[in-house]
Amino acid sequence: MRSPAKLALQSILALLGLAVSALGQTAGSPAGNEPPEGTLDTFISREGKDVNSQLALILQTLYEERSDTTLLLFEHDYGARVHTKRIFYAANTADHEYVPAYVFTPADLPAGKKLPGLVMVHGGYHAQLEYGYFELIAAAVAHGYAVIWPEYRGSSGYGETVYLNQYGQTDVADVIAAADYLATKDFVDPTRMGILGHSRGAMVTVLTIERYPKRFQAAVEIAGIMDFVGYMAYKPDARRHDVAQEKQFGGKLPSDNLAAYLDIEALNHTDSIETPLLALATTGDKIVPVSLNTARLADVLKAKGKVFDSHIYINAPGGHMFLNADTDEGRDCFERSFAWLGKYLHP
């Protein structure tokens, strides 16, 4: 197992390598072929002595240390069964950013073996890989999948550029880019690709299969945000106004910029879904109420004759996070999810 010091050094070297590579490409570009210069990125000041700069720097440092610690914990608990690789893949957006991610495969994967690929999309507001999802990742690998866990933009732990958040925009772009990246690996069968997401990740999952109906052969959404306008109606004011500051909303709430919010509401674009979809949720969810979201999604899918299945648990322990609990409902969630994926992906 890698020591924390070695892991931190490798991360620093990887980032330095990317920076040097980028500088080298710029310096060596033929005259006249350079892209037009844009605005300079603004980063947290490492030298700023004011309270706001110091607090922002402390917060980013804690996020980064937590991501390193999480990886160590996963390798400690599951390293004998699961091989983990931390990577950066290219975003397919015009800003040419890279996206951090983890790729999980069986520790004893035979040479030449091709597995179905599974994109796992985490939820949360500026969240990241955390121990609550360890068992789900390990179970996916045990069921015969190669898993990619994209830390799409909006995730914490990877610096200010990745931290910047755009609901329904950069998150979806980064998730489809993760699928495209995974599909190129020699241990993955690109014709057998699945996607599974929870909470905001489930919202991204459904938006992704709506915008890219041919990419995935099976999908699972768990406790997803399907009605984004509704979400913006009941969230605390601080969250609502923070979301409204994102680029596509222009600082405006739905009452002043409704079209921008409706554009990323998954319930509004179900006509384009071709991927078989399983929808799971529980009553008693105080974060993403089932009656406003997954239950309505199931009604719409049924009305439109889509290939889908759904199950609503009754007050599952853990509420919104019921899938992480070692309970009958949590275990059943795993069983239903992998049975659905297996029906179409044949691991």
URDA-V674536 format. One record per residue. N is the residue number from 1. RES is the residue in one small letter. PSI is psi in radians with two decimals (NA if undefined). OMEGA is omega in degrees with one decimal (NA if undefined). NEAR is the number of other C-alpha atoms within 8 Angstrom. Layout:
N_RES_PSI_OMEGA_NEAR + N_RES_PSI_OMEGA_NEAR
This chain:
1_m_2.43_-179.1_5 + 2_r_2.46_176.4_6 + 3_s_2.73_176.9_6 + 4_p_-0.67_-179.3_9 + 5_a_-0.75_-179.6_6 + 6_k_-0.71_178.4_8 + 7_l_-0.80_179.5_10 + 8_a_-0.73_179.7_9 + 9_l_-0.74_179.8_8 + 10_q_-0.69_178.5_8 + 11_s_-0.77_179.7_8 + 12_i_-0.79_-179.9_8 + 13_l_-0.67_179.1_8 + 14_a_-0.78_179.6_8 + 15_l_-0.71_177.0_8 + 16_l_-0.69_179.1_8 + 17_g_-0.72_177.0_8 + 18_l_-0.73_-179.3_8 + 19_a_-0.80_179.9_8 + 20_v_-0.71_179.4_8 + 21_s_-0.77_179.9_8 + 22_a_-0.74_179.2_8 + 23_l_-0.71_-179.4_8 + 24_g_-0.69_179.4_8 + 25_q_-0.67_179.9_8 + 26_t_-0.78_-177.1_8 + 27_a_-0.55_-175.1_6 + 28_g_0.06_-177.8_6 + 29_s_2.42_178.2_8 + 30_p_2.50_-179.4_6 + 31_a_2.38_177.4_5 + 32_g_-0.18_-178.9_4 + 33_n_0.03_-177.8_6 + 34_e_2.49_174.9_8 + 35_p_2.72_179.7_4 + 36_p_2.49_178.6_4 + 37_e_2.46_177.2_4 + 38_g_-2.84_176.6_4 + 39_t_2.65_179.9_4 + 40_l_2.48_174.1_4 + 41_d_2.52_176.6_4 + 42_t_2.10_-177.0_4 + 43_f_2.87_176.8_5 + 44_i_2.30_-179.1_8 + 45_s_2.23_177.2_7 + 46_r_-0.25_-177.9_6 + 47_e_-0.21_-176.4_4 + 48_g_2.31_-178.4_7 + 49_k_-0.10_179.6_6 + 50_d_2.76_-173.9_6 + 51_v_-0.75_-177.8_6 + 52_n_-0.74_178.7_6 + 53_s_-0.73_-179.3_12 + 54_q_-0.73_179.2_10 + 55_l_-0.73_178.9_8 + 56_a_-0.70_179.1_9 + 57_l_-0.75_177.6_11 + 58_i_-0.76_-178.9_8 + 59_l_-0.82_179.4_8 + 60_q_-0.70_179.4_12 + 61_t_-0.72_178.1_9 + 62_l_-0.73_177.3_9 + 63_y_-0.80_-177.4_11 + 64_e_-0.72_178.8_12 + 65_e_-0.60_178.8_9 + 66_r_-0.67_179.4_9 + 67_s_-0.67_176.9_11 + 68_d_-0.76_-179.6_11 + 69_t_-0.70_179.3_9 + 70_t_-0.76_178.9_11 + 71_l_-0.74_178.0_8 + 72_l_-0.74_179.4_11 + 73_l_-0.74_179.9_9 + 74_f_-0.80_-178.7_11 + 75_e_-0.61_177.6_12 + 76_h_-0.75_-175.0_8 + 77_d_-0.57_-170.2_7 + 78_y_0.08_-174.5_9 + 79_g_-0.48_-179.8_11 + 80_a_-0.39_-176.3_8 + 81_r_-0.45_-172.5_9 + 82_v_2.23_174.2_13 + 83_h_2.29_-177.3_10 + 84_t_2.33_175.8_10 + 85_k_2.22_177.4_7 + 86_r_2.18_-173.4_8 + 87_i_2.95_168.6_8 + 88_f_2.25_177.5_8 + 89_y_2.82_-176.2_11 + 90_a_2.30_171.4_9 + 91_a_2.67_178.8_11 + 92_n_0.56_177.6_8 + 93_t_2.91_-172.3_8 + 94_a_-0.32_-177.6_4 + 95_d_-0.11_175.7_4 + 96_h_0.64_175.9_8 + 97_e_2.93_169.6_7 + 98_y_2.77_-175.6_8 + 99_v_2.26_175.9_14 + 100_p_2.64_-180.0_12 + 101_a_2.93_173.3_13 + 102_y_2.44_173.8_11 + 103_v_2.21_-177.4_12 + 104_f_2.24_178.8_13 + 105_t_2.86_176.3_12 + 106_p_2.45_-179.4_12 + 107_a_-0.46_-176.8_9 + 108_d_0.63_-177.7_5 + 109_l_2.11_-179.6_7 + 110_p_2.58_177.0_5 + 111_a_2.39_178.0_4 + 112_g_-0.14_-180.0_6 + 113_k_2.32_178.0_8 + 114_k_2.17_-178.4_8 + 115_l_2.70_168.5_11 + 116_p_2.57_-179.9_17 + 117_g_2.54_179.0_17 + 118_l_2.10_174.5_13 + 119_v_2.14_177.4_15 + 120_m_2.19_-173.0_11 + 121_v_1.97_-178.2_15 + 122_h_2.79_176.3_14 + 123_g_-2.74_177.2_11 + 124_g_2.81_177.6_9 + 125_y_1.88_-171.9_7 + 126_h_0.81_178.2_9 + 127_a_-3.03_-178.9_10 + 128_q_3.14_175.3_11 + 129_l_2.29_178.9_10 + 130_e_2.88_-169.9_7 + 131_y_-0.43_179.8_8 + 132_g_-0.42_-178.5_6 + 133_y_0.01_-176.5_9 + 134_f_-0.84_-174.9_9 + 135_e_-0.61_178.1_8 + 136_l_-0.76_177.9_9 + 137_i_-0.85_-179.3_10 + 138_a_-0.67_179.4_11 + 139_a_-0.69_178.6_8 + 140_a_-0.77_178.5_12 + 141_v_-0.72_179.0_14 + 142_a_-0.53_178.1_8 + 143_h_-0.05_173.0_8 + 144_g_0.44_-180.0_10 + 145_y_2.60_164.4_13 + 146_a_2.15_-171.1_16 + 147_v_2.38_167.8_14 + 148_i_2.35_-179.5_15 + 149_w_1.61_-178.5_12 + 150_p_2.32_172.3_14 + 151_e_1.22_-174.6_11 + 152_y_2.79_-178.7_13 + 153_r_2.28_-166.7_14 + 154_g_-0.26_178.3_14 + 155_s_2.68_178.1_15 + 156_s_2.77_175.4_13 + 157_g_0.00_-172.9_14 + 158_y_0.39_176.8_11 + 159_g_3.05_-171.2_9 + 160_e_-0.63_-176.9_9 + 161_t_-0.79_178.6_7 + 162_v_-0.55_-176.9_13 + 163_y_-0.50_-179.2_13 + 164_l_2.38_-165.1_9 + 165_n_2.35_171.1_12 + 166_q_1.75_178.8_12 + 167_y_2.30_173.1_7 + 168_g_0.13_-178.3_9 + 169_q_-1.54_-178.2_7 + 170_t_-0.51_179.0_12 + 171_d_-0.80_178.3_14 + 172_v_-0.75_179.4_12 + 173_a_-0.71_-178.1_11 + 174_d_-0.57_179.6_14 + 175_v_-0.74_177.8_14 + 176_i_-0.59_176.0_9 + 177_a_-0.61_176.3_12 + 178_a_-0.73_178.3_12 + 179_a_-0.76_179.5_13 + 180_d_-0.69_178.0_8 + 181_y_-0.86_-177.5_9 + 182_l_-0.65_-177.6_10 + 183_a_-0.30_179.6_11 + 184_t_-0.20_-175.8_8 + 185_k_2.52_-175.1_7 + 186_d_-0.18_177.7_7 + 187_f_0.18_-178.2_9 + 188_v_2.40_172.7_14 + 189_d_1.90_-174.9_12 + 190_p_-0.20_178.4_9 + 191_t_-0.04_178.5_6 + 192_r_1.51_-176.6_12 + 193_m_2.33_178.2_17 + 194_g_2.90_177.8_14 + 195_i_2.42_-180.0_13 + 196_l_2.29_179.6_15 + 197_g_2.69_179.0_18 + 198_h_2.39_174.3_14 + 199_s_-2.13_175.0_16 + 200_r_-0.62_177.4_13 + 201_g_-0.56_175.7_15 + 202_a_-0.64_173.8_19 + 203_m_-0.82_178.7_15 + 204_v_-0.67_178.4_14 + 205_t_-0.85_-178.0_16 + 206_v_-0.71_175.7_10 + 207_l_-0.66_-178.6_13 + 208_t_-0.76_179.9_12 + 209_i_-0.34_173.9_15 + 210_e_-0.70_-178.1_13 + 211_r_-0.43_-179.0_7 + 212_y_1.25_-171.1_7 + 213_p_-0.24_-177.9_12 + 214_k_-0.14_-171.3_8 + 215_r_-0.68_-172.9_7 + 216_f_2.55_178.5_12 + 217_q_-0.18_177.1_13 + 218_a_2.62_-178.4_14 + 219_a_2.63_176.2_15 + 220_v_2.24_172.5_16 + 221_e_2.33_-178.2_18 + 222_i_2.04_176.2_12 + 223_a_0.84_-173.3_16 + 224_g_2.69_174.1_16 + 225_i_1.79_-179.3_14 + 226_m_-0.50_179.6_12 + 227_d_1.62_-174.1_11 + 228_f_-0.54_175.9_12 + 229_v_-0.72_175.6_10 + 230_g_-0.71_177.5_8 + 231_y_-0.75_-179.6_10 + 232_m_-0.21_179.6_10 + 233_a_-0.55_-174.6_6 + 234_y_-0.14_178.8_6 + 235_k_2.70_177.7_8 + 236_p_2.68_-176.5_6 + 237_d_-0.68_-178.2_6 + 238_a_-0.75_178.6_6 + 239_r_-0.78_-178.2_8 + 240_r_-0.76_-178.4_11 + 241_h_-0.53_176.3_11 + 242_d_-0.80_177.1_8 + 243_v_-0.72_-177.1_8 + 244_a_-0.37_-179.7_11 + 245_q_-0.17_179.2_10 + 246_e_2.68_-169.9_11 + 247_k_-0.82_-172.7_7 + 248_q_-0.29_-179.6_6 + 249_f_-0.24_174.2_13 + 250_g_0.53_179.0_8 + 251_g_0.14_-175.0_9 + 252_k_2.47_173.7_11 + 253_l_2.94_-179.3_12 + 254_p_-0.56_-179.5_11 + 255_s_-0.39_-178.7_6 + 256_d_-0.11_-179.1_6 + 257_n_0.96_-171.5_10 + 258_l_-0.71_-175.0_9 + 259_a_-0.68_-178.4_7 + 260_a_-0.61_179.5_10 + 261_y_-0.71_178.0_12 + 262_l_-0.51_-178.6_10 + 263_d_-0.50_-179.6_7 + 264_i_0.34_175.8_10 + 265_e_2.01_-172.8_12 + 266_a_-0.57_-179.6_13 + 267_l_-0.36_-175.0_9 + 268_n_-0.12_-171.2_7 + 269_h_0.43_-175.0_10 + 270_t_-0.30_179.5_10 + 271_d_-0.57_-174.1_6 + 272_s_-0.06_-177.7_8 + 273_i_2.21_172.9_10 + 274_e_-0.31_-176.7_10 + 275_t_2.25_174.0_12 + 276_p_2.25_-170.3_10 + 277_l_2.28_172.3_11 + 278_l_2.27_-179.4_12 + 279_a_2.17_-177.8_14 + 280_l_2.50_178.2_14 + 281_a_3.11_178.4_13 + 282_t_2.58_169.7_15 + 283_t_2.78_-178.0_13 + 284_g_0.10_177.3_11 + 285_d_1.97_-177.2_11 + 286_k_-0.05_179.6_7 + 287_i_-0.84_179.4_5 + 288_v_1.53_-174.9_13 + 289_p_2.27_-173.7_10 + 290_v_-0.65_-177.1_13 + 291_s_-0.42_-179.5_8 + 292_l_-0.34_-169.1_11 + 293_n_-1.56_-172.9_14 + 294_t_-0.68_179.3_15 + 295_a_-0.71_177.9_10 + 296_r_-0.67_176.8_9 + 297_l_-0.78_-179.7_10 + 298_a_-0.71_178.6_12 + 299_d_-0.74_-178.8_8 + 300_v_-0.77_-179.5_10 + 301_l_-0.70_178.2_12 + 302_k_-0.78_-178.4_9 + 303_a_-0.54_-177.0_7 + 304_k_0.10_175.4_7 + 305_g_0.53_179.9_6 + 306_k_2.74_175.1_10 + 307_v_1.92_-176.1_9 + 308_f_2.93_169.1_11 + 309_d_2.78_179.8_8 + 310_s_2.73_175.4_8 + 311_h_2.28_177.8_7 + 312_i_2.06_176.5_9 + 313_y_2.73_-179.6_10 + 314_i_1.88_177.4_7 + 315_n_0.92_178.5_9 + 316_a_2.39_176.8_11 + 317_p_2.36_-178.0_8 + 318_g_-0.24_178.7_9 + 319_g_-2.14_-176.4_12 + 320_h_-0.53_-178.2_13 + 321_m_0.47_-173.6_7 + 322_f_-0.50_-178.1_12 + 323_l_-0.37_-178.3_10 + 324_n_-0.14_-173.9_11 + 325_a_2.50_175.8_11 + 326_d_1.28_-177.1_6 + 327_t_3.01_176.9_7 + 328_d_-0.73_-179.0_6 + 329_e_-0.73_178.4_12 + 330_g_-0.76_179.1_12 + 331_r_-0.68_178.8_11 + 332_d_-0.64_176.5_8 + 333_c_-0.78_177.2_10 + 334_f_-0.84_-176.6_10 + 335_e_-0.79_179.7_8 + 336_r_-0.73_-177.8_8 + 337_s_-0.84_-176.1_10 + 338_f_-0.46_173.3_10 + 339_a_-0.72_179.2_8 + 340_w_-0.86_178.9_11 + 341_l_-0.76_-178.5_13 + 342_g_-0.54_179.9_9 + 343_k_-0.55_-175.2_7 + 344_y_-0.40_-173.7_9 + 345_l_-0.29_174.0_12 + 346_h_1.10_179.5_8 + 347_p_NA_NA_8
